[in-house]
Each structure stands twice: as C-alpha cells, then as structure tokens.
Amino acid sequence: MSNQITISDEQIEFLLADVLAWYGYDFTGYSRASLRRRIHRVFGLDKQVSFAEFRYKIINDKSYFKRFVEQITVNVTEMFRDPAFYKTLRNLVLPHFGTYPFIRIWLAGCSTGEEAYSIAIVLKELNLLNKSLIYATDINPIVLEKASQAMFPMSQMKQYSENYISSGGIKDFSSYYSANYSLAKFGDELKSKIIFSTHNLVSDHSFNEFQLILCRNVLIYFDRSLQFNVLQLFDQSLENLGYLALGTKETIDFSPITKKYKRLNTEKIWRKQGERV
C-alpha cells in the first residue's frame, strides 16, 4: 500500500532542502508540478513504506541518491529528434562557422548523448568536425556515463535512420556505427570530439565562450525565474553573432536577454546580435 501514500508539498520542500544541503543539487527552481509527479513515481516504484524512510535513504545512501536523481531528471531523447531542426542547423547555422579556426559548441542537458552524436555527424558531413569540440553536459552523472560509451540499442536504429534522412543526411546512416549484439556502437571519430561533463545549470557558472549553445526541452521543467537565470548564463557564454537553440515549447521572449537576439526562422533558434559601436 506504500504507493498510496501522498507526499505533501511541505514534505517535498523538506526533501529539496535536504538534497541541496547534503549534495549541492539545487532543484528548488524546478517546476513543482513536474517534480511532484516524478518524486511520487520513484516513491511508488521503490515501495517506500513512509516519507521519513524515503527521506532518510536519500540523505544517507549515496547510491540511492544517484538513483533518485536519475529518476527525477528527464532523460527522453533520440537521435536527430525533430528532423526539421537539424535541417536548419545543417543548412543555415553550421555553415556560418566554415571560416572559423575552431568551433566550440555547448549542448546543455545532453542526457544519454543521442543529440551530441547527431550534431557530430552533421559536423562531419559539413567537413567541420575536425576543428570542432562539443561540450555535452548534464546534471546527472549516470546518464553521462551511458553517453560516453557511444552505444545505443539496435532496436532504435531504424527510427534514428529515418530521422537522419529527414534531417538532410547524405550518407548511409549505418556507416556511422557497428553492430555489437543488441547495441549499435558509434565510431571513435565522433566520440573523440565530444567532452561529457557534469554541469548544473542552476548553480554552476559559464565555463567557456561558444559559437553555438543548444538546450532543448530542459527549460520547460524550470520555473520562470530559473529560466531567466539560465538564459542569462547562456548569454554570458555565447559570443557575439553566436546561436542559441531551444526546444519547440521554449522561448527567450519576455526574458532579460531577448533584445540582444534575433530569431532565425520558424525553428527555435536565435542569433546574438553584435555589439553596437
């Protein structure tokens, strides 16, 4: 009957305060409705008998805390998700970097890495991969470990191949991976251009200057105040005339940075305008 126990809003606030105090993970700016659903889900899945036991285990059992973080952070992704977005990236954004000596790209909230490898493939096909580096970050170290292995289920390859073709891919998608039993292993050339690292959008600072920042379908889980803070972090991390890409339900409209940016087209991509002299 443990999954019938209702965790109160006050108890959720206690839990978030504990997580911040003990581990430095700040979820206090996340959408409460979304957090509430996910906390109730993991509570029920693990058949906890009481909130007190649940809270004690999160504080005192580091391995369980890792599971807790994995369950309450959203890790829904796929390769070349939203093919029209990748077509815009391929045709209208990345070619601008052709004359750059070095290209730095930040993929924030990279989850298990499908998007990072998708971007690497597009860069390769544009002959830009050799001078590029993709910084793929996430708050969740467990998904980053999976991402660094460059292996994804073979059962997903048909869908990924269809996405790739729809996005403007010019090669046989299967040439990018080798079958390893039930897994598809992507090549070292792609992996060598991706740095996977933990980064907390809530509390960590800017760590480089980038030509392109992608953070797709992450901000929707933050409240308005935290969204604005993260957008300002991206603005500080993006060079003039650089590009910022968000998810289909996300926008920079009404944020403090909006006047500095011009939207590219129907996709959620904005270009930072140069400083006025």
Backbone as a ProteinNet text record, in pm:
[ID]
protein_1_A
[PRIMARY]
MSNQITISDEQIEFLLADVLAWYGYDFTGYSRASLRRRIHRVFGLDKQVSFAEFRYKIINDKSYFKRFVEQITVNVTEMFRDPAFYKTLRNLVLPHFGTYPFIRIWLAGCSTGEEAYSIAIVLKELNLLNKSLIYATDINPIVLEKASQAMFPMSQMKQYSENYISSGGIKDFSSYYSANYSLAKFGDELKSKIIFSTHNLVSDHSFNEFQLILCRNVLIYFDRSLQFNVLQLFDQSLENLGYLALGTKETIDFSPITKKYKRLNTEKIWRKQGERV
[TERTIARY]
81.5	0	85.5	218.5	305.1	285.2	250.5	233.7	107.1	26	-93.6	-65.2	52.1	86.6	107.7	49.8	65.4	170.6	267.1	370.9	321.7	320.3	267.5	365.5	314	400.3	507.9	472.7	569.6	680.8	645.6	746.7	839.6	784.8	868.4	969.1	926	1017.2	1128.5	1093.7	1195.1	1296.9	1246.7	1332.6	1427.3	1376.3	1459.9	1566.7	1530.1	1627.4	1736.4	1698	1795.8	1894	1840.5	1923.7	2023.5	1978.6	2067.2	2174	2132.6	2226.6	2330	2287.8	2376	2458.3	2400.9	2468.6	2497.1	2439.2	2461.5	2380.7	2283.7	2196.1	2074.5	2059.7	1952.8	1836.2	1731.2	1610.7	1499.7	1531.9	1427.6	1362	1427.6	1368.8	1297.2	1289.8	1221.8	1069.9	998	852.2	801.7	722.2	675	583.1	497.8	405	481.3	583.5	662.9	742.6	805.6	882	794.1	676.9	584.4	549.8	522.2	487.7	602.9	723.8	838.7	880.3	869.1	901.1	800.3	673.6	572	597.9	643.9	668.8	780.5	893.8	1005	970.6	893.9	848	765.9	675.9	592.4	669.9	756.9	835.9	920.2	977.3	1068.2	997.1	863.6	781.5	825.7	850.1	886.4	765.3	790	678.8	637.1	727.1	692.7	781.8	736.5	817.3	946.2	937.3	1054.5	1164.1	1124.8	1224	1282.7	1197.6	1239.1	1341.7	1311.7	1399.9	1532.2	1526.6	1647.2	1738.3	1677.3	1756.2	1824.1	1755.8	1814.6	1934.5	1922.6	2030.7	2150.4	2124.9	2231.1	2286	2217.4	2261.3	2295.4	2426	2467.9	2426.2	2428.8	2389.1	2239.6	2161.4	2018.4	1992.9	2071.3	2057	2080.8	2179.6	2205.5	2083.4	2021.6	1900.1	1789.5	1777.3	1675.5	1693.7	1816.9	1845.4	1812	1849.9	1822.2	1671.9	1593.7	1450	1377.9	1426.9	1352.9	1402.9	1516.3	1557.7	1504.6	1468.6	1401.8	1504.7	1501.5	1601.3	1534.7	1444.2	1376.2	1446	1505	1580.3	1590.5	1632.6	1659.2	1749	1811.4	1900	1817.2	1864.3	1800.3	1652.3	1623.7	1487.2	1447.3	1327.5	1281.1	1370.8	1358.6	1447	1452.6	1341.7	1341.8	1440.7	1454	1551.1	1692.7	1724	1858.9	1884.2	1779.9	1796.3	1832.7	1768.6	1801.9	1944.9	1983	2118.8	2219.8	2188.7	2277.1	2287.1	2175.5	2172.1	2195	2150.4	2151	2242.6	2282.3	2361.8	2507.9	2532.2	2669.8	2756.3	2702.1	2787.4	2851.2	2790.5	2848.3	2985.3	3010.9	3135.6	3247.1	3222.4	3321.3	3457	3458.8	3586	3646.6	3577.7	3628.8	3746.2	3851.4	3962.7	3926.6	3830.7	3790.2	3643.9	3568.4	3425	3396.1	3337.9	3300.5	3148.7	3095.1	2950.7	2918.7	2819.8	2775.4	2636.4	2626.8	2498.4	2462.7	2373.3	2336.5	2215.1	2224.8	2117.1	2121.9	2241.2	2263.8	2204.6	2162.7	2104.8	2200.9	2149.4	2231.7	2313.1	2314.1	2410.8	2365.4	2241.1	2196.8	2210.6	2178.7	2186.7	2331.5	2420.7	2562.6	2619.2	2588	2637.5	2569.4	2443.8	2373.8	2443.6	2478.4	2546.6	2683.4	2753.7	2885.4	2875.2	2770.6	2751.7	2729.2	2646.2	2621.3	2751.5	2826.9	2955.5	3049.3	3052.1	3138.5	3097.5	2967.2	2920.6	2942.1	2959.5	2990.8	3141.5	3220.2	3366.9	3412.5	3338.9	3372.2	3412.2	3395	3417.3	3561.8	3655.5	3797.8	3838.3	3765.5	3801.3	3694	3613.9	3505.4	3524.5	3462.3	3457.4	3318.2	3253.4	3118.8	3130.3	3091.2	3086.1	2943.7	2926.6	2794.3	2781.8	2691.1	2683	2543.8	2542.1	2415.8	2437.7	2330.4	2339.5	2355.5	2316.3	2305.5	2427.6	2515.6	2636.3	2608.6	2494	2462	2435.9	2359.6	2332.6	2458.5	2546.4	2671.5	2761	2760.5	2837	2784.9	2655	2595.3	2633	2626.1	2655.9	2799.3	2891.9	3033.8	3066.5	2976.9	3000.6	2969.5	2897.8	2865.5	2789.9	2709	2632.5	2483.8	2403.6	2258.8	2191.2	2069.1	2001.7	1985.5	2018.1	1999.1	1852.6	1765.2	1621.4	1577.7	1661	1628.3	1682.5	1769.5	1840.8	1749.2	1643.2	1551.8	1490.4	1440.9	1382.4	1487	1606.3	1712.5	1754.4	1757.2	1793.9	1690.1	1562.4	1455.7	1466.7	1494.4	1513.9	1630.5	1738.5	1861.2	1834.3	1764.1	1733.7	1644.5	1544.9	1453.4	1524.8	1633.9	1707.7	1807.3	1816.5	1908.4	2035.6	2040.7	2159.1	2196.1	2325	2370	2440.3	2451.3	2519.6	2427.3	2478.6	2407.5	2428.4	2320.6	2332.4	2408.5	2393.4	2458.9	2610.6	2662.5	2808.6	2871	2786.6	2837.9	2850.9	2797.2	2803.4	2829.3	2873.5	2890.5	2799.7	2743.8	2653.9	2733.9	2692.9	2759.3	2650.1	2611.8	2497.7	2372.2	2313.4	2189.1	2215.2	2341.4	2378.6	2445.9	2427	2497.6	2605.9	2730.6	2842.9	2889.9	2885.3	2925.4	3076.8	3131	3274.9	3349.7	3478.5	3563.6	3584.8	3574.9	3594.9	3491.3	3367.6	3262	3285.1	3310.7	3325.8	3442.4	3549.8	3669.7	3647.1	3539.6	3510.8	3404.9	3369.6	3267.5	3327.3	3313.1	3355.3	3229.3	3209.5	3094.2	3134.7	3053.7	3089.7	2965.3	2971.9	2860.3	2860.4	2742.9	2725.4	2582.9	2570	2439.5	2399.1	2297.4	2253.6	2205	2164.1	2110.7	2221.3	2331.8	2432.5	2570.6	2602.2	2735.8	2743.6	2866.3	2887.4	2924.8	2937.9	2986.3	3129.7	3163.6	3297.1	3372.7	3314	3383.3	3303.3	3352.5	3276.4	3246.3	3119.8	3075.8	3017.8	3023.3	2958.7	2813.5	2787	2652.5	2622.2	2505.3	2457.4	2321.7	2308.1	2180.8	2133.8	2010.3	1949.9	1802.2	1772.9	1640.4	1558.2	1440.7	1347	1401.1	1468.3	1514.6	1444.8	1440.5	1384.1	1236.9	1165.4	1023.1	1000.6	1105.7	1093.6	1133.7	1171.1	1212.1	1100.9	1097.2	1003.1	1058.8	974.4	1011.1	1140.8	1157	1276	1402.3	1398.6	1515.4	1540.9	1435.9	1453.5	1532.7	1495.3	1563.8	1710.8	1737.1	1875.4	1959.6	1902.1	1974.7	1997.4	1897.9	1915	2024.4	2036.1	2144.1	2280.1	2283.7	2406.7	2446.4	2349.7	2378.3	2427.2	2364.9	2405.6	2550.8	2588.2	2726.5	2825	2775.3	2861.6	2867.8	2787.4	2776.1	2845.4	2929.7	2997.3	2901	2937.4	2855.4	2838.9	2718.8	2679.7	2671.9	2680.3	2660.4	2512.1	2483.7	2345.7	2302.4	2176.2	2115.4	1994.1	1991	1881.8	1809.6	1675.8	1593.4	1494.1	1415.9	1316.8	1192.6	1104.6	988.5	891.1	887.9	795.2	865	988	1066.7	1094	1118.5	1141.8	1226.5	1289.7	1358.7	1270.7	1152.6	1060.9	1031.9	1024.2	993.5	1107.7	1219.5	1333.6	1424.2	1517	1606.2	1699.5	1720.5	1817.7	1753.1	1621.5	1551.8	1591.8	1622.4	1654.5	1788	1871.5	2002.6	1997.5	1881.4	1874.2	1770.9	1796.9	1703.9	1673.8	1545.1	1506.7	1535.6	1584.8	1631.2	1516.6	1429.2	1315.8	1209.4	1138.1	1031.4	1084.4	1209.5	1268.6	1305.4	1322.1	1355.1	1506.3	1556.2	1698.2	1710.3	1793	1814.6	1962.5	1989.7	2128.2	2153.9	2264.6	2303.5	2357.1	2302.5	2342.6	2472.6	2555	2682.2	2664.3	2765.1	2760	2759.4	2673.8	2673.2	2793.2	2856.4	2974.6	2930.3
-121.2	0	127.1	112	228.8	327.3	275.4	366.2	450.9	426.4	506.7	627.6	630.4	740.9	867.8	976.1	1104.1	1187.6	1234.9	1321.7	1465.1	1535.9	1672.3	1770	1886.7	1991.2	2031.8	2036.5	2072.3	1968.8	1841.3	1735.6	1742.4	1777.2	1793.2	1905.4	2015	2125.8	2083.2	2002.9	1949.4	1865.7	1783.1	1693.9	1772.7	1873.7	1956.4	2030.7	2076.5	2143.4	2045.9	1922	1818.7	1793.8	1776.1	1744.8	1858.1	1981.6	2096.2	2101.1	2079.5	2088.6	1976.6	1855.1	1738.6	1713.7	1747.2	1710.5	1829.4	1945.8	2062.7	2064.1	1974.1	1971.1	2060.4	2164.7	2260.9	2239.3	2177.5	2155.5	2253.5	2352.6	2439.3	2526.5	2548.1	2628.6	2548.4	2417.3	2331.6	2343.2	2321.3	2323.7	2225.1	2275.3	2189.6	2078.1	2107.8	2005.5	1887.6	1917.2	1811.8	1734.1	1806.9	1740.7	1651.5	1702.5	1626.4	1492.5	1494.2	1370.3	1271.4	1321	1230	1177	1260.6	1214.5	1108.8	1130.9	1030.7	900.3	914.3	794.7	709.5	771.1	692.7	638.6	714.1	669.5	540.5	539.8	422.1	306.9	335.1	230.2	153.6	225	163.3	114.7	124.6	68.6	115.8	245.6	302.4	297	266.3	249.6	381.7	481	610.9	718.5	843	953.2	965.6	943.3	954.5	858	734.4	635.9	676.6	725.1	772.5	884.4	981.1	1095.7	1050.8	961.1	911.1	840.8	760.5	683.7	775.1	877.8	972.3	1044.1	1081.5	1154.5	1065	940.7	856	749.3	724.1	620.5	687.2	705.9	779.1	708.6	576.5	503.3	522.7	528.4	550.9	694.6	787	925.5	936.7	863	864.7	815.7	709.4	658.9	764.8	830.6	934.8	1044.1	1090.3	1194.9	1145.7	1021.1	964.8	961.1	931.1	917.6	1052	1153.4	1280.3	1378.6	1346.9	1427.6	1359.7	1438.5	1385.9	1350.1	1226.1	1178.6	1116.9	1193.9	1148.8	1212.8	1131.3	1186.6	1082.5	1125.7	1033.2	1104.2	1028.2	1087.6	1160.3	1279.2	1363.2	1385.5	1400.2	1432.1	1567.4	1578.9	1697.5	1721.6	1638.1	1647.6	1786.2	1859.6	1993.7	2085.4	2066.8	2145.8	2116.6	1988.5	1951.4	1996.8	2001.1	2051.4	2200.3	2275.3	2417.1	2432.6	2349.5	2352.4	2326.3	2227.1	2187.2	2295.3	2355.3	2445.7	2592.8	2636.2	2779.8	2823.8	2730.3	2770.1	2727.1	2599	2548.9	2596.6	2615.3	2665.9	2801.2	2880	3009.2	2992.1	2874.5	2851.4	2798.6	2794.1	2736.8	2804.6	2936.2	3009.9	3020.7	2971.1	2980	2882.7	2924.9	2833	2720.5	2748.2	2648.2	2673	2565.8	2577.6	2511.5	2589.4	2536.2	2535.2	2419.6	2401.6	2347.6	2407.1	2358.6	2298.3	2171.3	2102.7	2081.4	2165.4	2161.5	2071.2	1981.4	1884.9	1775.3	1716	1622.2	1484.1	1453.9	1324.2	1211.2	1108	990.5	1007.7	1126.6	1157.8	1149.4	1109	1094.7	1223.8	1335.7	1463.2	1502	1471.5	1504.6	1431.3	1303	1226.9	1271.3	1313.3	1365.3	1490.7	1581	1704.6	1673.2	1577.8	1538.5	1484.8	1409.2	1355.3	1468	1565.4	1678.4	1755.5	1778.8	1848.6	1773.3	1642.3	1559.9	1574.8	1573.3	1581.3	1719.8	1819.6	1954.9	1982	1876.9	1887.6	1988.1	1991.2	2082.6	2009	1878.2	1805	1812.7	1814.1	1812.2	1934.2	2046.2	2167.4	2205.6	2107.9	2132.8	2057.1	2110.4	2040.6	2063.4	1954.4	1960.9	1933.5	2030.5	2012.6	1969.6	1843.4	1788.6	1772	1847.6	1848.4	1808.1	1757.2	1719.7	1718.3	1735.2	1730.6	1586.9	1490.5	1350.9	1269.4	1230.1	1156.7	1018.3	959.5	825.4	828.2	926.2	932.7	972.2	1050.8	1087.5	965.8	875.1	751	670.7	664.2	594.6	664.7	796.4	873.6	851.3	843.5	830.7	696.6	599.6	467.2	463.7	563.4	574.2	452.2	391.7	273.7	293.5	258.4	273.7	147.3	118.9	-4.5	-15.3	-130.6	-154.1	-136.7	-166.5	-157.1	-14.6	84.5	224.8	273	195.2	244.6	272.6	195.2	219.9	359.3	392.7	524.8	633.9	610.4	710.7	734.1	626	638.1	720.5	698.9	776.4	923.7	950	1088.6	1153.3	1078.3	1126.9	1164.4	1077.4	1104.7	1227.7	1238.3	1353.8	1483.8	1473.9	1593.8	1640.9	1566.3	1605	1524.3	1413.8	1328.6	1281.2	1272.3	1244.7	1110.4	1033.8	904.8	793	671.8	558.1	566.2	583	604.3	490.4	369.9	254.1	260.2	349.7	361.4	426.2	485.7	554.9	464.8	344.6	255.9	112.1	33.7	-110.3	-185.1	-294.8	-374	-453.4	-443.4	-515.8	-586	-704.7	-778.1	-690.4	-654.8	-577.1	-427.3	-388.7	-247.1	-199.2	-71.8	-6.4	81.3	57.6	134.5	235.2	362.2	468.1	488.1	534.6	537.8	635.2	605.4	686.7	826.8	843.1	975.8	1073.8	1028.3	1113.1	1135.3	1026.9	1031.4	1120.4	1120.8	1196.9	1347.1	1392	1534.9	1580.4	1491.3	1523.5	1509.4	1611.5	1605.9	1600.8	1489.3	1475.9	1516.5	1601.6	1654.5	1694.2	1679.4	1724	1876.9	1934	2078	2101.8	2183.1	2214.9	2353.8	2360.9	2489.1	2584.7	2528.6	2611.2	2683.6	2614.9	2670.4	2691.2	2626	2637.6	2757.4	2805.2	2926.7	2894.4	2998.5	2985.4	2932.8	2844.3	2784.6	2800.7	2869.7	2892.1	2991.9	3025.1	3108.2	3024.6	3019.7	2927.5	3000.5	2931.7	2982.6	2933.5	2819.1	2761.3	2696.4	2727.6	2664.2	2601.6	2474.8	2405.3	2358.4	2388.4	2340.9	2317.8	2199.1	2171.3	2084.6	2134.4	2060.8	2039.6	2140.7	2141.1	2252.9	2371.1	2487.7	2469.4	2385.5	2365.9	2306.3	2249.3	2190.8	2288.7	2412.7	2514.4	2617.7	2682.3	2793.1	2916.4	3019.5	3135.8	3202.9	3217.8	3282.7	3205.7	3073.5	2991.8	2992	2991.4	3001.5	3127	3240.3	3365.7	3359.2	3298.8	3286.5	3203	3093	3004.8	3074.3	3148.1	3220.1	3325.7	3388.6	3485.7	3416.1	3295.4	3215.9	3185.1	3146.3	3118.2	3243	3356.6	3482.2	3515.9	3493.7	3518.7	3422.8	3306.1	3201.8	3203.9	3289.1	3289.6	3411.8	3389.9	3504	3581.2	3704.7	3784.8	3712	3717.3	3650.4	3498.5	3450.1	3308.1	3273.5	3142.7	3094.9	3023.2	3043.7	2976.6	2898.6	2768.2	2681.6	2622.5	2635.7	2582.7	2480.8	2420.7	2321.8	2386.5	2303.5	2353.1	2432	2404.4	2473.3	2578.9	2612.9	2707.5	2834.7	2944.1	3072.2	3163.3	3262	3366.8	3490.8	3487.9	3602.4	3638.6	3766.9	3822.6	3805.2	3748.1	3731.2	3853.8	3868.9	3986.5	3992.4	3881.9	3881.5	3902.9	3907.2	3899.6	4009.8	4130.2	4241	4222.2	4134.1	4111.2	4009.5	3945.7	3831.8	3850.8	3787.7	3787.6	3642.8	3611.7	3474.4	3443	3320.9	3282.9	3253.4	3160.8	3124.8	3058.3	2964.4	2900.3	2810.4	2765.8	2685.5	2776.3	2716.2	2793	2815.5	2895	2929.1	3080.8	3138	3283.1	3312.5	3426	3468.5	3593.3	3590.4	3703	3813.9	3931.6	4044.1	4104.2	4153.1	4212.1	4338.3	4367.7	4489.2	4612.5	4708.7	4834.4	4919.3	4977.9	5061.3	5203.6
0	0	0	-0.7	11.6	-102.1	-222.3	-334.2	-323.9	-219.8	-197.8	-108.3	-46.9	41.2	-42.1	1.7	-66.8	4.6	-72	-17.6	-29	82	83.3	19.3	-17.3	-73.7	26.6	152.8	256.4	264.7	254.6	258.9	137.3	22.9	-96.1	-76.1	-13.3	13.3	109.2	212	303.6	225.5	135.2	58	-32	-98.9	-186.7	-106.4	13	100.4	143.6	174.7	211.6	97.7	-22	-138.9	-165.2	-147.7	-166.7	-57.9	67.1	179.5	177.9	146.1	155.4	29.4	-86.6	-211.8	-303.4	-273.9	-358.4	-486.3	-497	-614.1	-586.2	-665.1	-639.4	-736.3	-686	-765.2	-727.2	-644.7	-589.8	-696.4	-809.2	-915	-1021.8	-1001.6	-1098.2	-1081.7	-1189	-1185.5	-1081.1	-986.4	-877	-926.8	-1023.5	-1072.2	-1131.5	-1210.4	-1272.5	-1167.6	-1075	-968.6	-883.1	-848.8	-763.3	-827.4	-957.2	-1027.9	-1024.4	-1047.7	-1056.5	-919.6	-815.7	-680.7	-636	-663.3	-630.5	-706.8	-829.9	-911.9	-852.4	-818.2	-763.4	-625.1	-548.6	-417	-431	-529.1	-552	-611.5	-708.7	-772.5	-671.8	-576.1	-480.2	-354.2	-355.4	-247.1	-108.7	-98.2	31	125.2	251.9	346	411.2	405.9	464.4	403.9	414.7	365.6	447.4	577.3	664.8	621.1	586.7	541.3	407	319.1	187	200.7	284.8	306.9	368.3	465.5	532.1	431.8	345.6	249.1	147.6	103.8	7.9	69.7	196.4	263.3	293.5	333.4	387.3	293.3	183.8	90.9	-43.1	-69	-188.8	-317.4	-317.4	-437.4	-464.2	-356.3	-375.8	-420.4	-368.8	-413.4	-563.7	-615.9	-760.4	-837.3	-782.4	-846.9	-842.4	-729.5	-712.8	-818.2	-836.4	-934.9	-1075.3	-1104.2	-1236.5	-1264.5	-1162	-1180.2	-1190.1	-1122.3	-1123.2	-1229	-1293.9	-1408.2	-1533.3	-1631.4	-1750.3	-1856.1	-1903.7	-1999.4	-2122.4	-2182.6	-2303.2	-2422.5	-2507.9	-2620.4	-2730.6	-2848.3	-2958.4	-3058.2	-3147	-3246	-3352.5	-3389.7	-3490.3	-3459.3	-3330.9	-3289.3	-3347.4	-3398.8	-3470.9	-3592.5	-3695.5	-3812.6	-3876.3	-3873.7	-3933.7	-3862.2	-3731.7	-3656.1	-3706	-3722.8	-3767.6	-3911.3	-3991.7	-4128.9	-4126	-4037.3	-4022.2	-3971.8	-3876.3	-3823.3	-3935.4	-4016.4	-4126.3	-4234.5	-4269.2	-4385	-4351.8	-4232.8	-4204.2	-4089.9	-4003.7	-3887	-3900.5	-3905.2	-3901.8	-4018.8	-4139.9	-4249	-4219.4	-4130	-4093.4	-4026.5	-3973.1	-3899.7	-3989	-4119.9	-4212.2	-4208.2	-4186.1	-4185.9	-4045.9	-3945.6	-3808.5	-3790.5	-3718.2	-3693.6	-3596.3	-3506.4	-3408.8	-3370.5	-3356.2	-3326.9	-3192.2	-3099.6	-2968.3	-2956	-2924.4	-2912.4	-2773.6	-2709.3	-2577.9	-2592.3	-2557.4	-2553.2	-2406.4	-2354.8	-2213.1	-2193.3	-2095.9	-2073.7	-2178.4	-2197	-2308.5	-2285.5	-2162.5	-2130.4	-2172.3	-2238	-2270.8	-2399.2	-2457.3	-2561.7	-2706.1	-2730.2	-2868.6	-2948.6	-2885.2	-2956.4	-2985.3	-2892.5	-2913	-3034.4	-3046.9	-3161.8	-3290.9	-3282.6	-3400.5	-3453.2	-3361.8	-3402	-3461	-3399.9	-3451.3	-3594.3	-3623	-3758.2	-3858.5	-3822.6	-3913.5	-3937.2	-3831.2	-3845.2	-3938.7	-3926.3	-4012.5	-4158.5	-4183.6	-4321.8	-4381.8	-4296.6	-4343.7	-4342.9	-4315.6	-4308.5	-4201.9	-4090.4	-3981	-3853.3	-3849.2	-3725.6	-3678.3	-3772.4	-3735.1	-3652.9	-3667.5	-3592.3	-3490.6	-3452.4	-3357.6	-3228	-3122.7	-2995	-2935.6	-2899	-2840.7	-2691.6	-2611.9	-2466.8	-2431.9	-2396.2	-2366.7	-2215.1	-2154.2	-2007.6	-1959.7	-1837.4	-1774.4	-1623.9	-1548.1	-1402	-1351.5	-1434.6	-1394.2	-1438.6	-1346.1	-1384.3	-1441.2	-1407	-1456.4	-1606.5	-1653.2	-1796.9	-1874.1	-1813.3	-1879.5	-1899.4	-1804	-1817.5	-1936.5	-1950.4	-2065.4	-2195.3	-2194.2	-2315.2	-2362.2	-2268.7	-2303.8	-2368.2	-2355	-2414	-2563.4	-2613.2	-2756.5	-2808.2	-2723.1	-2762.9	-2735	-2835	-2824.4	-2876.6	-2834.6	-2875.5	-3027.8	-3083	-3226	-3264.3	-3170	-3197.4	-3231.2	-3195.2	-3222.8	-3357.3	-3420.1	-3537.7	-3657.4	-3673.6	-3785.8	-3773.2	-3652.8	-3629.9	-3644.6	-3590.2	-3598.5	-3743.1	-3822.4	-3963	-4038.7	-4008.1	-4071.8	-4034.5	-3904.8	-3860.5	-3934.7	-3945.4	-4010.4	-4156.2	-4228	-4368.8	-4380.7	-4292.9	-4296	-4262.7	-4189	-4147.9	-4253.9	-4365.1	-4471.8	-4476.2	-4405.1	-4404.8	-4544.1	-4573.1	-4710.1	-4724.9	-4617.2	-4623.9	-4579.7	-4585.3	-4528.1	-4376.8	-4302	-4157.8	-4089.4	-4139.5	-4076.7	-4088.2	-4172.9	-4185.5	-4062.9	-3976	-3857.7	-3735.2	-3743	-3627.1	-3669.1	-3572.9	-3594.9	-3498.5	-3545.6	-3462.3	-3360.3	-3235.5	-3126.9	-3046.4	-3096.2	-3039.5	-3048	-2935.2	-2938	-2936.2	-2946.6	-2939.2	-3066.8	-3096.1	-3205.5	-3144.2	-3184.7	-3128.9	-3232.4	-3194.6	-3286.3	-3282	-3394.9	-3414.6	-3325.2	-3304.7	-3218.6	-3273	-3405.9	-3463.7	-3409.5	-3396.3	-3340.2	-3191.4	-3120.7	-2975	-2932.5	-3011.3	-2974.2	-2975.3	-3039.7	-3049	-2948.9	-2855.6	-2755.2	-2615.8	-2534.3	-2393.9	-2308.2	-2238.4	-2149.5	-2008.3	-1947.2	-1815.5	-1737.2	-1604.4	-1521.7	-1513.7	-1521.5	-1507	-1460.1	-1356.9	-1300.9	-1349.2	-1433.3	-1487.9	-1380.2	-1266.5	-1158.2	-1083.3	-1058	-967.5	-1028.5	-1140.7	-1199.4	-1293.4	-1312.9	-1391.6	-1535.5	-1614.7	-1751.3	-1748.9	-1843.1	-1840.3	-1971.6	-2069.3	-2195.6	-2277.1	-2395.9	-2488.7	-2611.8	-2649.8	-2753.3	-2873.7	-2989.2	-3109.7	-3120	-3055.9	-3060.2	-2925.3	-2870	-2746.8	-2775.6	-2742.1	-2757.2	-2620.4	-2587.8	-2463	-2494.3	-2541.4	-2596.2	-2500.6	-2467.7	-2381.4	-2240.4	-2188.5	-2049.8	-1972.3	-2032	-1962.9	-1927.1	-1999.4	-1970.3	-1831.4	-1772.9	-1638.9	-1528.7	-1568.1	-1471.6	-1454.8	-1337.3	-1321.4	-1393.8	-1404.7	-1486.4	-1439.5	-1308.8	-1254.8	-1290.9	-1277.2	-1309.2	-1460	-1539.9	-1685.1	-1721.1	-1660.4	-1689.1	-1646.9	-1531.5	-1484.5	-1580.8	-1627.4	-1719.2	-1853	-1900.9	-2026.9	-2016	-1900.2	-1881	-1877.3	-1820.7	-1823.6	-1968.2	-2048.7	-2189.4	-2260.8	-2231.8	-2294.4	-2260.3	-2134.7	-2091.4	-2158.2	-2199.6	-2255	-2407.7	-2470	-2616	-2673.6	-2772.6	-2833.9	-2923.6	-2956.1	-3047.1	-3180.1	-3234.6	-3358.3	-3343.4	-3218.7	-3193.5	-3192.3	-3188.4	-3198.9	-3071.2	-3035.4	-2921.2	-2970.2	-2941.2	-2985.7	-2865.5	-2864.7	-2756.9	-2812.7	-2723.5	-2764	-2822.3	-2878.8	-2952.5	-2865.3	-2735	-2645.5	-2559.4	-2596.8	-2517.6	-2596.8	-2525.8	-2592	-2503.7	-2567.4	-2490.9	-2478.3	-2540.3	-2533.7	-2388.8	-2362.5	-2229.7	-2129.1	-2172.7	-2082	-2090.3	-1993.5	-1994	-2114.7	-2184.7	-2294.7	-2430.8	-2436.7	-2566	-2664	-2615.9	-2705.9	-2778.6	-2727.2	-2788.9	-2903.1	-2923.2	-3013.8	-3123.6	-3237.2	-3349.9	-3386.8	-3394.6	-3426	-3572	-3595.7	-3728.6	-3824.5	-3785.8	-3872.6	-3786.7	-3842	-3765.4	-3654.4	-3664.7	-3557.7	-3439.4	-3321.6	-3202.2	-3193.7	-3288.3	-3295.2	-3303.9	-3218.6	-3216.5	-3238.6	-3302.9	-3320.5	-3237.8	-3164.5	-3082.2	-3170.5	-3155	-3240	-3190.6	-3284	-3247.5	-3164.5	-3083.8	-3001.6	-3092.7	-3055.9	-3130.8	-3092.2	-3192.9	-3168.8	-3137.1
[MASK]
+++++++++++++++++++++++++++++++++++++++++++++++++++++++++++++++++++++++++++++++++++++++++++++++++++++++++++++++++++++++++++++++++++++++++++++++++++++++++++++++++++++++++++++++++++++++++++++++++++++++++++++++++++++++++++++++++++++++++++++++++++++++++++++++++++++++++++++++++++++

